[in-house]
Amino acid sequence: MVRCAKSRIELPEDYSGDPCPKCGSSERSMVKVVNEKLGIIERLWGRGRGYRIRKKRLSTDMFVGHNFHKKTGKWNMIFRLFDRINDWYVEKISDPDTGEIIKDGNYSSLWPCVSSMNGGCLP
């Protein structure tokens, strides 16, 4: 959109060098409107040390939140839990837009299902 810099009236795009019909000024100002989508990405990390693991090594790692996948170019929701004391690894990746589960893995040498407080399996 092209406007006269002094009178601020809107001028046609092809109104190049002619003076403003209202004030006679040849100064112009350009206005460009940009619409973008803004989203909030949240992440939560947690780390812990246990008494049965050496002091330098972490016993528990947890990650919950959004993560960008380079190959697909999409943001995915991830729940990931490492517990070295109990030898667990749980990972669930889902598409936040559709709710489709991309990866649902429970990798444990001790239990087929990592139990939660209510008796069901963790996600």
Contacts in CASP RR format, 6 or more apart in sequence:
PFRMAT RR
TARGET T0000
AUTHOR 0000-0000-0000
METHOD contacts of the structure
MODEL  1
MVRCAKSRIELPEDYSGDPCPKCGSSERSMVKVVNEKLGIIERLWGRGRG
YRIRKKRLSTDMFVGHNFHKKTGKWNMIFRLFDRINDWYVEKISDPDTGE
IIKDGNYSSLWPCVSSMNGGCLP
1 10 0 8 1.000
1 30 0 8 1.000
1 31 0 8 1.000
1 32 0 8 1.000
1 33 0 8 1.000
2 10 0 8 1.000
2 11 0 8 1.000
2 12 0 8 1.000
2 13 0 8 1.000
2 15 0 8 1.000
2 28 0 8 1.000
2 29 0 8 1.000
2 30 0 8 1.000
2 31 0 8 1.000
3 9 0 8 1.000
3 10 0 8 1.000
3 11 0 8 1.000
3 28 0 8 1.000
3 29 0 8 1.000
3 30 0 8 1.000
3 31 0 8 1.000
4 11 0 8 1.000
4 20 0 8 1.000
4 22 0 8 1.000
4 23 0 8 1.000
4 25 0 8 1.000
4 27 0 8 1.000
4 28 0 8 1.000
4 29 0 8 1.000
5 25 0 8 1.000
5 27 0 8 1.000
5 28 0 8 1.000
5 29 0 8 1.000
6 20 0 8 1.000
6 23 0 8 1.000
6 25 0 8 1.000
6 27 0 8 1.000
7 20 0 8 1.000
7 22 0 8 1.000
7 23 0 8 1.000
7 25 0 8 1.000
9 20 0 8 1.000
9 21 0 8 1.000
9 22 0 8 1.000
11 20 0 8 1.000
11 28 0 8 1.000
17 26 0 8 1.000
18 26 0 8 1.000
19 25 0 8 1.000
19 26 0 8 1.000
20 26 0 8 1.000
41 65 0 8 1.000
41 66 0 8 1.000
41 75 0 8 1.000
42 65 0 8 1.000
42 66 0 8 1.000
43 63 0 8 1.000
43 64 0 8 1.000
43 65 0 8 1.000
43 66 0 8 1.000
43 67 0 8 1.000
44 62 0 8 1.000
44 63 0 8 1.000
44 64 0 8 1.000
44 65 0 8 1.000
45 61 0 8 1.000
45 62 0 8 1.000
45 63 0 8 1.000
46 60 0 8 1.000
46 61 0 8 1.000
46 62 0 8 1.000
46 63 0 8 1.000
47 58 0 8 1.000
47 60 0 8 1.000
47 61 0 8 1.000
47 62 0 8 1.000
48 58 0 8 1.000
48 59 0 8 1.000
48 60 0 8 1.000
48 61 0 8 1.000
49 55 0 8 1.000
49 57 0 8 1.000
49 58 0 8 1.000
49 59 0 8 1.000
49 60 0 8 1.000
50 59 0 8 1.000
50 60 0 8 1.000
50 85 0 8 1.000
52 59 0 8 1.000
52 85 0 8 1.000
53 59 0 8 1.000
53 84 0 8 1.000
53 85 0 8 1.000
57 84 0 8 1.000
58 84 0 8 1.000
59 83 0 8 1.000
59 84 0 8 1.000
59 85 0 8 1.000
60 81 0 8 1.000
60 82 0 8 1.000
60 83 0 8 1.000
60 84 0 8 1.000
60 85 0 8 1.000
61 80 0 8 1.000
61 81 0 8 1.000
61 82 0 8 1.000
62 80 0 8 1.000
62 81 0 8 1.000
62 82 0 8 1.000
63 78 0 8 1.000
63 79 0 8 1.000
63 80 0 8 1.000
64 78 0 8 1.000
64 79 0 8 1.000
64 80 0 8 1.000
65 77 0 8 1.000
65 78 0 8 1.000
65 79 0 8 1.000
66 75 0 8 1.000
66 76 0 8 1.000
66 77 0 8 1.000
66 78 0 8 1.000
66 96 0 8 1.000
67 75 0 8 1.000
67 76 0 8 1.000
67 77 0 8 1.000
67 78 0 8 1.000
68 74 0 8 1.000
68 75 0 8 1.000
68 76 0 8 1.000
69 75 0 8 1.000
69 76 0 8 1.000
74 95 0 8 1.000
75 96 0 8 1.000
76 93 0 8 1.000
76 94 0 8 1.000
76 95 0 8 1.000
76 96 0 8 1.000
76 102 0 8 1.000
77 93 0 8 1.000
77 94 0 8 1.000
77 95 0 8 1.000
77 96 0 8 1.000
78 91 0 8 1.000
78 92 0 8 1.000
78 93 0 8 1.000
79 90 0 8 1.000
79 91 0 8 1.000
79 92 0 8 1.000
79 123 0 8 1.000
80 90 0 8 1.000
80 91 0 8 1.000
80 92 0 8 1.000
81 88 0 8 1.000
81 89 0 8 1.000
81 90 0 8 1.000
81 91 0 8 1.000
81 114 0 8 1.000
81 122 0 8 1.000
82 88 0 8 1.000
82 89 0 8 1.000
83 89 0 8 1.000
86 108 0 8 1.000
86 110 0 8 1.000
87 108 0 8 1.000
87 109 0 8 1.000
87 110 0 8 1.000
88 106 0 8 1.000
88 107 0 8 1.000
88 108 0 8 1.000
88 110 0 8 1.000
88 111 0 8 1.000
88 114 0 8 1.000
89 106 0 8 1.000
89 107 0 8 1.000
89 108 0 8 1.000
90 105 0 8 1.000
90 106 0 8 1.000
90 107 0 8 1.000
90 108 0 8 1.000
90 114 0 8 1.000
90 122 0 8 1.000
90 123 0 8 1.000
91 103 0 8 1.000
91 104 0 8 1.000
91 105 0 8 1.000
91 107 0 8 1.000
92 101 0 8 1.000
92 103 0 8 1.000
92 104 0 8 1.000
92 105 0 8 1.000
92 123 0 8 1.000
93 101 0 8 1.000
93 102 0 8 1.000
93 103 0 8 1.000
93 104 0 8 1.000
94 100 0 8 1.000
94 101 0 8 1.000
94 102 0 8 1.000
95 102 0 8 1.000
104 123 0 8 1.000
106 112 0 8 1.000
106 113 0 8 1.000
106 114 0 8 1.000
106 121 0 8 1.000
106 122 0 8 1.000
108 114 0 8 1.000
113 120 0 8 1.000
113 121 0 8 1.000
114 121 0 8 1.000
114 122 0 8 1.000
115 121 0 8 1.000
115 122 0 8 1.000
116 122 0 8 1.000
END
